[in-house]
Amino acid sequence: MEVLLARENGFCFGVKKAVELTEAAAETGRPVFNLGQVVHNPKISERLAARGVTVIKDPADAPEGIVVIRAHGVPPEVRARIEERGLECIDATCSLVLRAQRFTKQLADEGYKVILLGTPDHPEVIGLVAYAGDDYIVVETEEQWKKLPKMKRAGVVSQSTQPPWLFTALVAHVATISQEMKVYNTVCPVTIKRQVAATELAEQVRTIIVVGGKNSANTRELVNLARMQDREAYHIESADELQRSWHAHRSEGTDRGAREGGPGPGVVHGASRGRDRRAAERREVHAVQPARRRAHRHRRGSAGHDT
Ligand code: SF4
């Protein structure tokens, strides 16, 4: 059995930094609290818990010590509440999320109605809308943005993990309903690379195994992509969940691709159908365009993706 791996794996730099800052804080010996899971990955959460790090939902849950803001970021008032309580605050908000927050605020300050592509209850989106002033709307599907009224000034931004082609489709639509439009492309380049790599991998195999936290939007999007390409896709958090039956019904030489959902650990397994692995790694980005079109058609007909 040959394992075929996606060429983009492992933590993104934003999550890596948040985990490292949490671990460094734990080494001080003071009580350390993560405001929400620092990464949607149970294995890492267990590792941090073993070092004495506690996950809290609200700054009020931390009696003393250090509170680490995760890569998703928070509304400014949440940070203010941490400091008001006399707690030390370590802000691990990813630089790309900070950039999106800055652009969102800029659009609001300049009088644009902010149109944010994202999942409304995702922590990153909750942080972003705090910068969007009073006139904003969060949309996640084409069905939702088709209901937007005509407007004078529209400013478009995105949650970092949204699919890039969805963002492009939203921008194209807003151009038809606004007199003036300003766009900041805040889709994360790391996310784009991972989605492209997952799509390329799906072109090489019939089954995809995505490894990552079950509640990670990033990881679930990778599973969605594989299914949109009519691939059998399994989402696991660790190698313990691998099942023989996923391969048993297949004939000799059938394929199995493996993809690590970002962010997540590097446990991946799979079997190729004997294609040249290096050839798979050489595939050009443009090879995924048909899959993107299928993905867009799928989303148009869907109720939107989960968080
Ligand atoms: S996915 Fe992108 S925006 Fe989000 S934490 Fe990672 S690098 Fe930052």
Residues whose N, C-alpha, C, O or C-beta is under 5 A from the ligand:
A	BS01	SF4	C12 F13 G14 V15 A71 C94 L96 V97 S160 C188 V190
